[in-house]
Amino acid sequence: WDGLSSGGPLFFLDAELRTVSLSMACGSTEGSGLGLSRHWVETFSRLGSQPGCGKRQVLSVQRLLPGSPTHGQLLEGDVLLAVDAEPVNTFMAVEAAVLRRPTVKLTLLRDGVERGLDVQTSSVASDSTMHIAMWCGLILQQAYRSVRERGFEPAEGGVYISYYLFGSPAHKYKLVPKHWVVELNGQRIPDLPTFVSLVQQLPHGANVRVKTCDLNGKVAAYTIKTDHLYWRGYEVFCERGRWVHRTLDEPTD
């Protein structure tokens, strides 16, 4: 993009889109297809005939990211017609239309009815990992984007197990990655700071009940024994632009 050299934040429409042919969108008979009007069929036909402007197609919302600005506003199956009154029918056209705009007005086709919707875009950033913790050989963090893109996240929150270390208590007691820890000893874990606070209250050799939830929402329970001699916990976090490593505290008595 030529505009990238000018600096400043970049934005994108937080929705997974797919292409739908014009013939499928408008249908072959009255009342068939997705209800695309003749006006939009002609508009996208003209776009598709221009060199480098794509094909005779429209874009439809296929999947939305839980917790994103578009989640709850857009619906799966919505047909995207225009961004700020500019017709779009390719992925690159959508990217260009929202690149410098924190909010946009979308023209959508939903259930055969055309409507306008003001939507907040998302800023382009890293996977947002700014804090991780290691406890009993588990590497834990808030779920990063590619995990949330699967379309599921526990309603109660939790911390995501991204990896575990071989030979650790987690390995021994069969706690594995791709799960959220949602409870410790019956106490709910909404986020990573809460988790870190709770595990610092656990002494060496404590038996801990761990409740987990997998990527499909299946809940399981485990018991793990802490080991502060060989597997002392720590956290790594970014503070004022610098990464900090801190060993977790443990009870003194």
C-alpha positions in Angstrom: 0.0 0.0 0.0 1.3 3.4 -0.9 -0.3 5.0 2.1 1.7 2.9 4.6 4.8 5.1 4.3 2.8 8.1 5.8 2.8 6.4 9.3 -0.1 6.5 11.7 -2.4 3.7 12.9 -3.8 1.2 10.4 -7.2 -0.4 10.7 -9.1 -3.4 9.3 -12.7 -4.7 9.3 -12.8 -7.5 12.0 -14.8 -10.0 10.0 -13.9 -13.1 7.9 -15.4 -12.6 4.5 -16.1 -15.0 1.6 -17.0 -14.5 -2.0 -20.4 -15.2 -3.5 -21.1 -15.1 -7.2 -23.5 -12.5 -8.6 -25.7 -15.2 -10.0 -26.1 -16.8 -6.6 -26.6 -13.4 -4.9 -29.4 -12.3 -7.2 -31.0 -15.6 -8.1 -32.4 -16.8 -11.3 -36.0 -16.2 -10.5 -38.0 -13.8 -8.4 -37.5 -14.3 -4.7 -34.5 -16.6 -5.1 -30.9 -15.9 -4.3 -29.9 -13.5 -1.5 -32.2 -10.7 -2.6 -29.6 -8.5 -4.3 -31.4 -5.7 -6.2 -30.9 -5.0 -9.9 -29.1 -1.7 -9.0 -26.4 -3.6 -7.1 -26.1 -6.3 -9.7 -25.4 -3.7 -12.4 -23.0 -1.9 -10.1 -21.0 -5.0 -9.3 -21.1 -6.1 -13.0 -19.5 -2.9 -14.0 -16.8 -3.3 -11.3 -16.2 -6.9 -12.4 -15.7 -5.8 -16.0 -13.0 -3.2 -15.1 -9.3 -4.4 -15.4 -7.9 -5.4 -12.1 -11.1 -4.8 -10.2 -12.0 -8.4 -9.5 -14.9 -10.6 -10.7 -18.6 -10.6 -10.9 -19.1 -11.3 -7.2 -20.1 -9.9 -3.8 -18.7 -10.4 -0.3 -20.5 -12.1 2.5 -19.7 -12.4 6.2 -18.6 -15.9 7.0 -17.3 -15.7 10.6 -16.9 -13.1 13.4 -14.4 -12.9 16.2 -15.9 -13.0 19.7 -15.1 -9.8 21.6 -14.3 -7.8 18.4 -16.1 -4.5 17.6 -18.1 -6.2 14.8 -19.3 -9.1 16.9 -22.9 -8.4 17.8 -23.3 -5.8 15.0 -22.6 -7.8 11.9 -24.2 -11.2 11.4 -22.9 -14.3 9.6 -24.5 -14.2 6.1 -24.6 -10.4 5.8 -23.7 -9.3 2.3 -21.3 -6.3 2.3 -22.3 -3.9 -0.5 -20.3 -0.7 0.2 -18.0 1.0 2.7 -18.7 4.7 3.2 -20.9 4.6 0.1 -18.1 3.2 -2.0 -19.1 -0.2 -3.6 -16.7 -3.1 -2.7 -16.6 -6.6 -3.9 -13.0 -7.7 -3.3 -10.9 -8.3 -0.2 -8.4 -5.7 -1.3 -11.1 -3.1 -1.9 -12.3 -3.6 1.7 -8.8 -3.3 3.1 -8.2 -0.1 1.2 -11.5 1.4 2.2 -11.0 0.9 6.0 -7.2 1.2 6.1 -7.1 4.7 7.8 -10.6 4.8 9.3 -11.3 3.9 12.9 -15.1 3.9 12.0 -16.9 3.3 8.8 -20.5 3.2 7.5 -21.3 -0.1 5.9 -24.1 -0.8 3.5 -25.3 -4.3 4.0 -27.9 -6.7 2.7 -29.5 -8.7 5.5 -32.4 -11.0 5.0 -33.1 -9.3 1.7 -33.3 -5.8 3.2 -30.6 -3.2 2.6 -29.4 -1.2 5.6 -26.7 1.1 6.8 -24.6 0.4 9.9 -21.9 2.4 11.6 -19.1 0.0 12.6 -15.8 0.5 14.6 -12.8 -1.1 12.9 -9.9 -2.7 14.7 -6.3 -1.4 14.8 -3.6 -3.6 13.2 -1.2 -4.8 16.0 0.7 -7.9 17.1 -1.1 -10.9 18.6 -1.5 -8.7 21.7 0.5 -10.9 24.0 2.0 -8.6 26.7 1.9 -11.0 29.7 2.7 -14.7 30.2 3.1 -16.8 33.3 4.8 -20.2 33.9 3.3 -22.3 36.6 4.0 -26.0 37.2 5.4 -26.2 33.7 2.3 -24.6 32.1 2.8 -21.6 29.9 -0.3 -19.5 30.3 -1.6 -16.2 28.8 -4.7 -14.5 27.6 -6.0 -16.2 24.5 -4.4 -14.6 21.4 -6.2 -13.7 18.2 -5.7 -16.9 16.2 -7.3 -18.9 19.1 -10.3 -16.5 19.3 -10.7 -16.7 15.6 -12.0 -20.2 16.0 -15.2 -18.6 17.3 -15.2 -19.9 20.9 -14.0 -18.5 24.2 -15.3 -19.6 27.6 -18.0 -17.2 28.9 -16.4 -17.2 32.3 -13.0 -16.1 30.9 -10.0 -18.1 31.9 -6.3 -18.2 30.9 -5.1 -20.1 27.9 -2.5 -22.9 28.1 -0.3 -22.2 25.0 2.4 -24.8 25.9 3.7 -27.1 28.6 7.2 -28.2 29.5 8.2 -31.9 29.4 9.0 -33.5 32.7 7.0 -30.8 34.6 4.1 -31.4 37.0 1.7 -30.3 34.2 3.2 -33.0 32.0 3.0 -35.6 34.7 -0.7 -34.8 35.6 -1.6 -34.6 31.9 -2.6 -30.9 31.6 -2.1 -30.1 28.0 -2.1 -27.0 25.7 -5.2 -25.7 23.8 -7.2 -25.5 27.0 -8.3 -22.7 29.2 -7.9 -22.9 33.0 -11.2 -21.6 34.3 -11.0 -22.5 38.0 -8.4 -23.2 40.7 -9.6 -24.9 43.9 -13.2 -23.9 43.0 -12.2 -20.2 42.5 -13.1 -18.7 39.1 -10.2 -17.4 36.9 -11.4 -14.5 34.7 -8.0 -13.4 33.6 -4.2 -13.8 34.0 -3.6 -11.3 36.9 -6.2 -13.2 38.9 -4.5 -16.5 38.1 -1.1 -15.1 39.2 -2.5 -13.8 42.4 -4.1 -17.1 43.3 -1.1 -19.4 42.5 1.1 -17.2 44.7 -1.0 -18.3 47.7 -0.3 -22.0 47.0 2.6 -23.6 49.0 5.1 -26.1 47.8 3.6 -29.6 47.6 0.0 -28.4 47.5 -2.6 -30.5 45.8 -4.6 -28.1 43.5 -7.8 -28.8 41.7 -7.8 -27.4 38.2 -10.9 -27.0 36.0 -10.3 -26.6 32.3 -12.3 -26.0 29.1 -11.1 -27.0 25.6 -11.6 -25.4 22.2 -15.0 -27.1 21.8 -16.3 -26.1 25.3 -15.8 -29.5 26.9 -15.0 -29.2 30.6 -12.5 -31.4 32.5 -11.0 -31.5 36.0 -7.5 -32.4 37.1 -5.4 -32.4 40.3 -1.8 -31.2 40.1 0.8 -31.1 42.9 3.0 -27.9 43.0 6.7 -28.1 43.0 8.5 -24.9 44.0 12.0 -26.6 44.1 12.3 -27.5 40.5 9.4 -25.7 38.9 9.1 -22.3 40.6 6.7 -20.1 38.9 7.5 -16.8 37.1 5.8 -14.2 34.9 7.1 -12.1 32.0 5.3 -8.9 31.2 5.8 -5.7 29.2 5.9 -2.5 31.4 6.5 0.9 29.9 8.0 -0.6 26.8 10.4 -3.0 28.6 10.0 -6.7 29.3 10.2 -7.7 32.9 10.9 -11.2 34.4 9.6 -11.7 37.9 9.7 -14.9 40.0 6.3 -15.5 41.6 6.0 -15.2 45.4 5.0 -18.1 47.6 3.5 -18.3 51.1 6.1 -17.8 53.9 4.5 -20.2 56.4 
